[in-house]
């Protein structure tokens, strides 16, 4: 069985956080674009707000994941 180093586990968690951030940012942006086109007469603020919500969710998940790692070691 191969040995798993702490640096590798941290790297995997950070990579997962970055991937999650990109996905949630894109999802929030797309929801904002749809809302802007359908409901708000093509204003910019729904896109910005959707992107911010996506990044906020990603940050919260990343913070929880990294805090779990650092408190368990």
N, CA, C and O atoms as a Tinker XYZ file with bonds, in Angstrom:
   292  protein
     1  N      0.850000   -1.183000    0.000000    73     2
     2  CA     0.000000    0.000000    0.000000    64     1     3
     3  C      0.891000    1.241000    0.000000    63     2     4     5
     4  O      1.860000    1.324000    0.755000    81     3
     5  N      0.556000    2.178000   -0.837000    73     3     6
     6  CA     1.390000    3.372000   -0.948000    64     5     7
     7  C      1.096000    4.346000    0.193000    63     6     8     9
     8  O     -0.019000    4.424000    0.710000    81     7
     9  N      2.117000    5.066000    0.553000    73     7    10
    10  CA     2.007000    6.034000    1.641000    64     9    11
    11  C      1.455000    7.353000    1.106000    63    10    12    13
    12  O      1.907000    7.839000    0.069000    81    11
    13  N      0.487000    7.929000    1.802000    73    11    14
    14  CA    -0.107000    9.207000    1.398000    64    13    15
    15  C      0.512000   10.303000    2.257000    63    14    16    17
    16  O      0.403000   10.287000    3.483000    81    15
    17  N      1.162000   11.253000    1.597000    73    15    18
    18  CA     1.791000   12.353000    2.313000    64    17    19
    19  C      0.787000   13.465000    2.574000    63    18    20    21
    20  O     -0.192000   13.626000    1.845000    81    19
    21  N      1.049000   14.228000    3.627000    73    19    22
    22  CA     0.148000   15.327000    3.980000    64    21    23
    23  C      0.091000   16.379000    2.885000    63    22    24    25
    24  O     -0.964000   16.958000    2.627000    81    23
    25  N      1.220000   16.624000    2.246000    73    23    26
    26  CA     1.248000   17.618000    1.172000    64    25    27
    27  C      0.329000   17.214000    0.025000    63    26    28    29
    28  O     -0.335000   18.057000   -0.580000    81    27
    29  N      0.298000   15.920000   -0.266000    73    27    30
    30  CA    -0.570000   15.436000   -1.340000    64    29    31
    31  C     -2.043000   15.578000   -0.976000    63    30    32    33
    32  O     -2.868000   15.921000   -1.824000    81    31
    33  N     -2.367000   15.318000    0.274000    73    31    34
    34  CA    -3.764000   15.442000    0.692000    64    33    35
    35  C     -4.210000   16.909000    0.675000    63    34    36    37
    36  O     -5.334000   17.211000    0.272000    81    35
    37  N     -3.342000   17.808000    1.106000    73    35    38
    38  CA    -3.668000   19.229000    1.048000    64    37    39
    39  C     -3.838000   19.669000   -0.399000    63    38    40    41
    40  O     -4.747000   20.435000   -0.720000    81    39
    41  N     -2.963000   19.183000   -1.267000    73    39    42
    42  CA    -3.057000   19.527000   -2.682000    64    41    43
    43  C     -4.374000   19.052000   -3.289000    63    42    44    45
    44  O     -4.991000   19.773000   -4.073000    81    43
    45  N     -4.805000   17.853000   -2.934000    73    43    46
    46  CA    -6.076000   17.334000   -3.437000    64    45    47
    47  C     -7.232000   18.188000   -2.934000    63    46    48    49
    48  O     -8.162000   18.479000   -3.687000    81    47
    49  N     -7.182000   18.586000   -1.681000    73    47    50
    50  CA    -8.272000   19.400000   -1.129000    64    49    51
    51  C     -8.325000   20.786000   -1.762000    63    50    52    53
    52  O     -9.412000   21.298000   -2.032000    81    51
    53  N     -7.167000   21.400000   -2.001000    73    51    54
    54  CA    -7.137000   22.721000   -2.628000    64    53    55
    55  C     -7.612000   22.621000   -4.073000    63    54    56    57
    56  O     -8.348000   23.487000   -4.546000    81    55
    57  N     -7.198000   21.575000   -4.771000    73    55    58
    58  CA    -7.680000   21.373000   -6.140000    64    57    59
    59  C     -9.186000   21.207000   -6.170000    63    58    60    61
    60  O     -9.856000   21.753000   -7.047000    81    59
    61  N     -9.721000   20.463000   -5.223000    73    59    62
    62  CA   -11.170000   20.285000   -5.132000    64    61    63
    63  C    -11.865000   21.608000   -4.851000    63    62    64    65
    64  O    -12.945000   21.870000   -5.381000    81    63
    65  N    -11.251000   22.441000   -4.022000    73    63    66
    66  CA   -11.820000   23.759000   -3.731000    64    65    67
    67  C    -11.842000   24.645000   -4.970000    63    66    68    69
    68  O    -12.833000   25.328000   -5.231000    81    67
    69  N    -10.758000   24.635000   -5.727000    73    67    70
    70  CA   -10.710000   25.450000   -6.941000    64    69    71
    71  C    -11.723000   24.971000   -7.980000    63    70    72    73
    72  O    -12.387000   25.783000   -8.624000    81    71
    73  N    -11.840000   23.660000   -8.141000    73    71    74
    74  CA   -12.811000   23.109000   -9.078000    64    73    75
    75  C    -14.232000   23.475000   -8.642000    63    74    76    77
    76  O    -15.060000   23.862000   -9.466000    81    75
    77  N    -14.504000   23.350000   -7.354000    73    75    78
    78  CA   -15.822000   23.694000   -6.812000    64    77    79
    79  C    -16.116000   25.182000   -7.016000    63    78    80    81
    80  O    -17.249000   25.556000   -7.319000    81    79
    81  N    -15.105000   26.024000   -6.851000    73    79    82
    82  CA   -15.288000   27.466000   -7.055000    64    81    83
    83  C    -15.656000   27.788000   -8.496000    63    82    84    85
    84  O    -16.547000   28.600000   -8.747000    81    83
    85  N    -14.977000   27.157000   -9.436000    73    83    86
    86  CA   -15.267000   27.412000  -10.849000    64    85    87
    87  C    -16.680000   26.955000  -11.196000    63    86    88    89
    88  O    -17.410000   27.666000  -11.887000    81    87
    89  N    -17.067000   25.781000  -10.726000    73    87    90
    90  CA   -18.398000   25.247000  -11.014000    64    89    91
    91  C    -19.486000   26.124000  -10.400000    63    90    92    93
    92  O    -20.469000   26.446000  -11.067000    81    91
    93  N    -19.321000   26.509000   -9.147000    73    91    94
    94  CA   -20.359000   27.308000   -8.495000    64    93    95
    95  C    -20.410000   28.729000   -9.025000    63    94    96    97
    96  O    -21.488000   29.319000   -9.104000    81    95
    97  N    -19.258000   29.295000   -9.393000    73    95    98
    98  CA   -19.247000   30.610000  -10.017000    64    97    99
    99  C    -19.998000   30.562000  -11.345000    63    98   100   101
   100  O    -20.827000   31.427000  -11.628000    81    99
   101  N    -19.707000   29.557000  -12.148000    73    99   102
   102  CA   -20.389000   29.417000  -13.434000    64   101   103
   103  C    -21.878000   29.182000  -13.273000    63   102   104   105
   104  O    -22.681000   29.727000  -14.031000    81   103
   105  N    -22.250000   28.382000  -12.300000    73   103   106
   106  CA   -23.669000   28.141000  -12.051000    64   105   107
   107  C    -24.394000   29.394000  -11.600000    63   106   108   109
   108  O    -25.492000   29.689000  -12.071000    81   107
   109  N    -23.782000   30.126000  -10.691000    73   107   110
   110  CA   -24.391000   31.376000  -10.232000    64   109   111
   111  C    -24.484000   32.408000  -11.334000    63   110   112   113
   112  O    -25.472000   33.135000  -11.438000    81   111
   113  N    -23.439000   32.469000  -12.162000    73   111   114
   114  CA   -23.453000   33.402000  -13.284000    64   113   115
   115  C    -24.548000   33.041000  -14.281000    63   114   116   117
   116  O    -25.248000   33.923000  -14.779000    81   115
   117  N    -24.701000   31.763000  -14.573000    73   115   118
   118  CA   -25.731000   31.363000  -15.537000    64   117   119
   119  C    -27.129000   31.607000  -14.995000    63   118   120   121
   120  O    -28.014000   32.014000  -15.748000    81   119
   121  N    -27.348000   31.370000  -13.719000    73   119   122
   122  CA   -28.651000   31.687000  -13.125000    64   121   123
   123  C    -28.900000   33.193000  -13.170000    63   122   124   125
   124  O    -30.018000   33.633000  -13.437000    81   123
   125  N    -27.861000   33.978000  -12.911000    73   123   126
   126  CA   -27.984000   35.430000  -12.994000    64   125   127
   127  C    -28.281000   35.917000  -14.396000    63   126   128   129
   128  O    -29.063000   36.851000  -14.579000    81   127
   129  N    -27.658000   35.287000  -15.397000    73   127   130
   130  CA   -27.908000   35.672000  -16.785000    64   129   131
   131  C    -29.353000   35.373000  -17.163000    63   130   132   133
   132  O    -30.025000   36.201000  -17.777000    81   131
   133  N    -29.824000   34.194000  -16.795000    73   131   134
   134  CA   -31.208000   33.829000  -17.110000    64   133   135
   135  C    -32.182000   34.762000  -16.406000    63   134   136   137
   136  O    -33.151000   35.220000  -17.013000    81   135
   137  N    -31.937000   35.045000  -15.144000    73   135   138
   138  CA   -32.818000   35.958000  -14.408000    64   137   139
   139  C    -32.780000   37.356000  -15.013000    63   138   140   141
   140  O    -33.807000   38.028000  -15.106000    81   139
   141  N    -31.597000   37.788000  -15.421000    73   139   142
   142  CA   -31.471000   39.107000  -16.025000    64   141   143
   143  C    -32.227000   39.187000  -17.348000    63   142   144   145
   144  O    -32.899000   40.181000  -17.623000    81   143
   145  N    -32.121000   38.167000  -18.146000    73   143   146
   146  CA   -32.807000   38.165000  -19.441000    64   145   147
   147  C    -34.320000   38.063000  -19.303000    63   146   148   149
   148  O    -35.058000   38.713000  -20.044000    81   147
   149  N    -34.783000   37.254000  -18.359000    73   147   150
   150  CA   -36.222000   37.006000  -18.250000    64   149   151
   151  C    -36.966000   38.036000  -17.398000    63   150   152   153
   152  O    -38.097000   38.402000  -17.718000    81   151
   153  N    -36.343000   38.503000  -16.322000    73   151   154
   154  CA   -37.090000   39.283000  -15.343000    64   153   155
   155  C    -36.629000   40.725000  -15.162000    63   154   156   157
   156  O    -37.447000   41.573000  -14.807000    81   155
   157  N    -35.372000   41.036000  -15.386000    73   155   158
   158  CA   -34.839000   42.325000  -14.968000    64   157   159
   159  C    -34.365000   43.217000  -16.111000    63   158   160   161
   160  O    -33.506000   44.073000  -15.897000    81   159
   161  N    -34.883000   43.048000  -17.279000    73   159   162
   162  CA   -34.604000   43.921000  -18.430000    64   161   163
   163  C    -33.108000   44.074000  -18.701000    63   162   164   165
   164  O    -32.619000   45.176000  -18.946000    81   163
   165  N    -32.405000   42.970000  -18.654000    73   163   166
   166  CA   -30.972000   42.897000  -18.990000    64   165   167
   167  C    -30.089000   43.818000  -18.140000    63   166   168   169
   168  O    -29.197000   44.491000  -18.656000    81   167
   169  N    -30.346000   43.834000  -16.868000    73   167   170
   170  CA   -29.482000   44.570000  -15.937000    64   169   171
   171  C    -28.281000   43.694000  -15.560000    63   170   172   173
   172  O    -28.320000   42.477000  -15.741000    81   171
   173  N    -27.219000   44.308000  -15.039000    73   171   174
   174  CA   -26.010000   43.568000  -14.679000    64   173   175
   175  C    -26.058000   42.991000  -13.269000    63   174   176   177
   176  O    -25.392000   41.994000  -12.991000    81   175
   177  N    -26.830000   43.596000  -12.381000    73   175   178
   178  CA   -26.745000   43.201000  -10.986000    64   177   179
   179  C    -27.180000   41.762000  -10.709000    63   178   180   181
   180  O    -26.632000   41.162000   -9.785000    81   179
   181  N    -28.133000   41.159000  -11.446000    73   179   182
   182  CA   -28.424000   39.743000  -11.150000    64   181   183
   183  C    -27.244000   38.817000  -11.472000    63   182   184   185
   184  O    -27.034000   37.817000  -10.786000    81   183
   185  N    -26.485000   39.148000  -12.506000    73   183   186
   186  CA   -25.318000   38.333000  -12.843000    64   185   187
   187  C    -24.238000   38.457000  -11.773000    63   186   188   189
   188  O    -23.616000   37.468000  -11.383000    81   187
   189  N    -24.027000   39.672000  -11.311000    73   187   190
   190  CA   -23.017000   39.897000  -10.275000    64   189   191
   191  C    -23.439000   39.231000   -8.967000    63   190   192   193
   192  O    -22.617000   38.625000   -8.280000    81   191
   193  N    -24.710000   39.344000   -8.631000    73   191   194
   194  CA   -25.201000   38.745000   -7.398000    64   193   195
   195  C    -25.155000   37.219000   -7.464000    63   194   196   197
   196  O    -24.782000   36.572000   -6.485000    81   195
   197  N    -25.529000   36.638000   -8.599000    73   195   198
   198  CA   -25.454000   35.186000   -8.756000    64   197   199
   199  C    -24.029000   34.677000   -8.666000    63   198   200   201
   200  O    -23.771000   33.641000   -8.052000    81   199
   201  N    -23.102000   35.401000   -9.276000    73   199   202
   202  CA   -21.692000   35.018000   -9.200000    64   201   203
   203  C    -21.184000   35.113000   -7.761000    63   202   204   205
   204  O    -20.439000   34.249000   -7.298000    81   203
   205  N    -21.585000   36.147000   -7.078000    73   203   206
   206  CA   -21.174000   36.310000   -5.681000    64   205   207
   207  C    -21.724000   35.224000   -4.781000    63   206   208   209
   208  O    -21.024000   34.737000   -3.893000    81   207
   209  N    -22.974000   34.837000   -5.003000    73   207   210
   210  CA   -23.547000   33.732000   -4.231000    64   209   211
   211  C    -22.783000   32.435000   -4.502000    63   210   212   213
   212  O    -22.505000   31.668000   -3.581000    81   211
   213  N    -22.447000   32.198000   -5.767000    73   211   214
   214  CA   -21.696000   30.991000   -6.107000    64   213   215
   215  C    -20.326000   30.961000   -5.458000    63   214   216   217
   216  O    -19.916000   29.938000   -4.910000    81   215
   217  N    -19.613000   32.082000   -5.518000    73   215   218
   218  CA   -18.297000   32.133000   -4.883000    64   217   219
   219  C    -18.400000   32.031000   -3.362000    63   218   220   221
   220  O    -17.540000   31.432000   -2.716000    81   219
   221  N    -19.443000   32.613000   -2.799000    73   219   222
   222  CA   -19.636000   32.514000   -1.351000    64   221   223
   223  C    -19.887000   31.085000   -0.899000    63   222   224   225
   224  O    -19.356000   30.652000    0.123000    81   223
   225  N    -20.690000   30.353000   -1.653000    73   223   226
   226  CA   -20.924000   28.948000   -1.330000    64   225   227
   227  C    -19.650000   28.122000   -1.459000    63   226   228   229
   228  O    -19.367000   27.265000   -0.621000    81   227
   229  N    -18.887000   28.386000   -2.511000    73   227   230
   230  CA   -17.633000   27.664000   -2.709000    64   229   231
   231  C    -16.640000   27.968000   -1.593000    63   230   232   233
   232  O    -15.951000   27.070000   -1.111000    81   231
   233  N    -16.566000   29.229000   -1.182000    73   231   234
   234  CA   -15.663000   29.607000   -0.094000    64   233   235
   235  C    -16.045000   28.902000    1.201000    63   234   236   237
   236  O    -15.184000   28.407000    1.928000    81   235
   237  N    -17.339000   28.861000    1.481000    73   235   238
   238  CA   -17.805000   28.208000    2.704000    64   237   239
   239  C    -17.466000   26.717000    2.703000    63   238   240   241
   240  O    -17.021000   26.181000    3.717000    81   239
   241  N    -17.674000   26.052000    1.575000    73   239   242
   242  CA   -17.354000   24.628000    1.479000    64   241   243
   243  C    -15.852000   24.385000    1.602000    63   242   244   245
   244  O    -15.423000   23.432000    2.252000    81   243
   245  N    -15.062000   25.244000    0.979000    73   243   246
   246  CA   -13.610000   25.109000    1.042000    64   245   247
   247  C    -13.102000   25.344000    2.468000    63   246   248   249
   248  O    -12.239000   24.616000    2.958000    81   247
   249  N    -13.637000   26.346000    3.107000    73   247   250
   250  CA   -13.226000   26.641000    4.480000    64   249   251
   251  C    -13.552000   25.465000    5.400000    63   250   252   253
   252  O    -12.745000   25.101000    6.256000    81   251
   253  N    -14.729000   24.876000    5.226000    73   251   254
   254  CA   -15.125000   23.734000    6.047000    64   253   255
   255  C    -14.216000   22.536000    5.788000    63   254   256   257
   256  O    -13.807000   21.846000    6.722000    81   255
   257  N    -13.906000   22.293000    4.522000    73   255   258
   258  CA   -13.071000   21.153000    4.159000    64   257   259
   259  C    -11.656000   21.305000    4.702000    63   258   260   261
   260  O    -11.102000   20.352000    5.249000    81   259
   261  N    -11.067000   22.483000    4.559000    73   259   262
   262  CA    -9.711000   22.689000    5.052000    64   261   263
   263  C     -9.655000   22.744000    6.573000    63   262   264   265
   264  O     -8.696000   22.265000    7.179000    81   263
   265  N    -10.677000   23.325000    7.190000    73   263   266
   266  CA   -10.691000   23.359000    8.666000    64   265   267
   267  C    -10.796000   21.953000    9.227000    63   266   268   269
   268  O    -10.171000   21.633000   10.238000    81   267
   269  N    -11.586000   21.113000    8.571000    73   267   270
   270  CA   -11.714000   19.711000    9.001000    64   269   271
   271  C    -10.372000   19.007000    8.934000    63   270   272   273
   272  O    -10.022000   18.235000    9.827000    81   271
   273  N     -9.626000   19.271000    7.879000    73   271   274
   274  CA    -8.312000   18.640000    7.736000    64   273   275
   275  C     -7.352000   19.123000    8.807000    63   274   276   277
   276  O     -6.677000   18.306000    9.433000    81   275
   277  N     -7.269000   20.427000    9.036000    73   275   278
   278  CA    -6.284000   20.958000    9.966000    64   277   279
   279  C     -6.632000   20.687000   11.423000    63   278   280   281
   280  O     -5.733000   20.624000   12.261000    81   279
   281  N     -7.889000   20.526000   11.743000    73   279   282
   282  CA    -8.230000   20.224000   13.132000    64   281   283
   283  C     -8.105000   18.737000   13.441000    63   282   284   285
   284  O     -7.979000   18.359000   14.605000    81   283
   285  N     -8.136000   17.885000   12.413000    73   283   286
   286  CA    -8.024000   16.449000   12.657000    64   285   287
   287  C     -6.568000   15.987000   12.760000    63   286   288   289
   288  O     -6.305000   14.897000   13.267000    81   287
   289  N     -5.615000   16.805000   12.286000    73   287   290
   290  CA    -4.215000   16.388000   12.352000    64   289   291
   291  C     -3.509000   16.988000   13.524000    63   290   292
   292  O     -2.320000   16.736000   13.723000    81   291
